[in-house]
Amino acid sequence: MVATQSADGAGPVGGDGPTGDAGPVGRGRPVGGDGPVLADVGRTDRALRGFLHGLPGVDEVGAARRTAQLATRSVKTTAKAYAVDLAIRMLDLTTLEGADTDGRVRSLCAKARRPDPADPGCPPVAAVCVYPSMVATAAAALRGTDVHLASVATAFPSGQAPTAVKLADTRAAVAAGADEIDMVISRGAFLSGRYAQVHDEIAAVRRECGPAHLKVILETGELGSLDQVRRASWLAMLAGADFVKTSTGKISPAATTPTVLVMLEAVRDFRAATGRQVGVKAAGGIRTTKEALRYLVLVEETVGAPWLSPRWFRFGASSLLNDLLLQRAKLATGAYHGPDYVTVD
Ligand SMILES: O=C[C@H](O)COP(=O)(O)O
């Protein structure tokens, strides 16, 4: 658990957390009360629209206020050291550049396995995340370790390709050794209300993944509202997503705390309705320890301990690790190391 303190130093805050606060979105109605029953949700555009548009609306002002309040919490000393290590263990260390080379991917994998070669106590990251063409190289570099290998697929980042191409992309990444697939949804289809198309494509990619976990990237910065983020989260979960993920990191805005709050509430409510737990990945634009700790506080206060592990919450980031390592060294030694303490990515 990440022990937090309010900014006024009032001491550890238990929080109103997962059981005490329904949050800006509220809970329950989609699956009980006056709302449609989850088991009866059909898979046609009409049925899915009826369900998704029957979800309670998100109070955008309430979401902003809630996340701003939580951002005032400070995480101190031993709790901070624990939280920094947890953030490292939750990290999908990512390189998704056209200029990626086998050498760069091998260096990234070495860093993923031993983020701080000077400190054997520093934990490895959760996963390395690369393009499908780099999976074989990363698989060889990670062999014999517990570091997972994620690959973006389905014509990342735009998703603008026929479904058959997306399935082939997924198949190739899994065959080359990826045990996690990060797919993008077809945002054009979603925004046009072609929900069955989006659902069926996710379900087909899920089948293609076999034992690999599927993270479904909503690209929340293109969805236009938190109501849409909530609908896209439910659609992905109904189609079989193992994780819902905010962003590709290729467009702005990427991850934001109000967006992740809405997604956390969605996975919480989905578990209450179905008994199935789905993870959340905050990705894109997260560069500092301070930002990462804000997300951990948000997880703790929204869904609590069941999600506070790398199995259920991830950060997708290309440059966050260096700042986590600098902060980790500062907590251990009391002094900041120079920038040459970490590798330049
Ligand atoms: O999935 C992870 C993102 O692509 C990384 O985005 P970033 O480069 O802004 O950290």
Residues whose N, C-alpha, C, O or C-beta is under 5 A from the ligand:
A	BS01	LIG	T94 S247 T248 G249 A283 G284 G285 I286 G316 A317 S318 S319
